[in-house]
Amino acid sequence: DQAREVIPFHGRNEPLSNFYPFVFQIQGTSFRSLEHFYQWKKICFHVQRARNADDRRSFLSRETEVLAAPQAGVAKNAGKFTEYQEWDDSERVSTMKEALELKWRLCSDFRKRLMDTGDAHLEHDVPARGANFWGIFQGVGRNMFGELLMQMRAGKGSFPKVNSSELVWFLADSMVRGAWEKRAGISRFTGAF
């Protein structure tokens, strides 16, 4: 029985990554990457739920920083802040699904690269501790971004519709699977892209 190939990915030169540059516009707002869009959506979520005028002003200034950011990494840093409790894993995942479906429609490099991965396990190789909800750092993490890409690949560009209890199960299952793979010593693909 042959082990499933693992493809790690990250960075601005990888079409699977949110940092991959591609310019698009939605309702008059321009974005330089999917990371710009995701951070913008997160800020819009918080602006709508601002507890006071100071919070609202702070979020709006971050929105300006995100949209003006010359690169995805700068946009990500501009979007970092203490998040309201309502911005939970379910909200993060549904926002990322929306972003990925948008990228599928607008970025041919992304579509081609994703489908070219075949049935390989996709692993978002994050370069720092603390980003292990979306990826894997030194063998540890949920790899939620990789999981979402594999779901999208299986659905050929769309995600299966799930109710919130199924999403909670999926989040828990991905954590258990990641821990099991680490304990089982599943080998990692080490090729460069």
Secondary structure, DSSP 4 states (H G I P E B T S, - for coil): -PPPPEEEE-STT-TTSTTSEEEEEETTEEEEEHHHHHHHHHHHHHHHT-SSHHHHHHHHHHHHHHHH-SSHHHHHHHT-SPPPTTS-HHHHHHHHHHHHHHHHHH-HHHHHHHHHTTTPEEEEB-SSTT-TTTSBBTTBS--HHHHHHHHHHHTTS-PPP--HHHHHHHHHHHHHHHHHHHHHT--------
